[in-house]
Amino acid sequence: MARSKRAPVEAAAQIELLASPTRIEIVDTLEALGGPVSVAELAAQLGRPADGLYYHLRQLAAGGLIEEEVTAEGRRYRSRTRAGDRLRLRYRPGANANAQAVGRVAASVLRVAGRDFARAIADRDSVVDGPLRELWAARGKGWVGPDELAEINRLLTRLMDLLQQPRDARRDRLVSLSWVLAPLEPQPARRGADE
C-alpha cells in the first residue's frame, strides 16, 4: 500500500505527543528504518527494552503520528509518511496552543540531542574530525540578510534530504542531526551600561 504525502501536523494535541523525547526517538527511528518493524526490532535500534515502548507506540498510533499494522507475525509499526519523507509540524507563532506545543517539542528535541551527544562522546571510536566526522556540537550566532537566510534554509533542507535516504549497504551508519534556527531580538542594555 503506497502512502501519500500527508499535510503537516498542526493540532496542538497531536504535536504535544512529541513533547516526549522517547516518542521523538521512536518517530525518527521509524522514519529512518523506512518500513514496518516489530517492537523488538524497534527496541534493538533504540537500545531500549521492548516493554517500555508499547505505551508510547499506542499513544503515537492513536494520535495518528505513526501507523500500526496487525499481521500474522504480530504488530508492526511504521511512519505515517511515505519513504523518504519526514513528519512535519506546522508552526503557528503567537500566544496559542500550537506554539506552546511546538515549543515543548523543540525542548525535547534538544534533550534528545544532548543524550545522543553524551553517548557518542563517551565512545572512544567516535570520529571527531576530518571528512568523516560524526560528532560535532556547535552554536553559531551572526547577522544575515535575505540571501543568507535563504541559503541557510537551502542547506538545512539538503541536510534533511541526505538523512532521508533509505538504509542500504553503503548507508549503514545511523546518525542524528538536531538544530535550532531562531531569530534573535537585540537585548536592551543593562542599567548603568554605557551606550
Secondary structure, 3 states (H helix, E strand, C coil): CCCCCCCCECCHHHHHHHHCHHHHHHHHHHHHHCCCECHHHHHHHHCCCHHHCHHHHHHHHHCCCEEEEEECCEEEEEECCCCCCCCCECCCCCCCHHHHHHHHHHHHHHHHHHHHHHHHHCCCCCCCCCCCCCCCCCCCCCCCCHHHHHHHHHHHHHHHHHHCCCCCCCCCCCCCCCCCCCCCCCCCCCCCCCC
